[in-house]
Amino acid sequence: MSKRPDLRYERRLWRLGIESVAGLDEAGVGPMAGPVVAAAVIFPPETFIKGVHDSKQIPAETRERLYPAIREQARAVGIGIAEIAEIDRLNIYWATVLASERAIAALCLKPQHVLVDGKKLPRLEFDQTHIVGGDRKSFCIAAASIIAKVTRDRIMCELEERYPGYGFGRHKGYCTADHFEALRRLGPSPIHRRSFAPVIEATQLRLV
């Protein structure tokens, strides 16, 4: 497993007197079904929760165990969602930006600085530092990745009950072999992203 996230980026800001540091990350960019979910988390200075890591690096059971600990110890948690129609209308990049902006806006505490996983957010009104692979380097970004991932996984499990047969509770909308098979067999559901190539192809096949 890769090196664990730490507080190096947060401490640089805390030493400057910037206490309200938000970590920001998202889940659900790659799937062909379901929303994209972003989360922002602000902790009191020097808060550290053992086991917090990039959500993709730890099992679902560990994420579920860490989720309440993060929410309990955080000063603020914000969640933003961009729905399927917004993904298809805007494209996945701008839908992810929108979900991220909504996550920041949902915080009950105004951040002084935002640590962003990956690319810089183009319209963010707060000072920011974008960190490539930030969910494997920064504690607060890793915590945000867990909040976003658990939130989205729970949404997909609920959608499994509304749209049975696709296996959303298992693959969470990602492009797995069984998801492709279900898509070919059943055609797209209302939560499939019509702008994604595999869904477009499945739709066309159903029309032939």
Protein Blocks (a to p, Z undefined) as FASTA:
>chain_A
ZZdddfklmmmmmmnopabccddddehklpmgdcdddddddddehiacehiacfklpcfk
lmmmmmmmmmmmpmbdcdddddfklmmmnopmlmmmmmmmmmmmmpcbdcfbdcdehjad
fkbcbdcdddehklmmbmklmmmmmmmmmmmmmmmmmmmmmmghjlmmmnnopacfklmm
mmmmnopafkbcfkbmklmmmmmmmmZZ
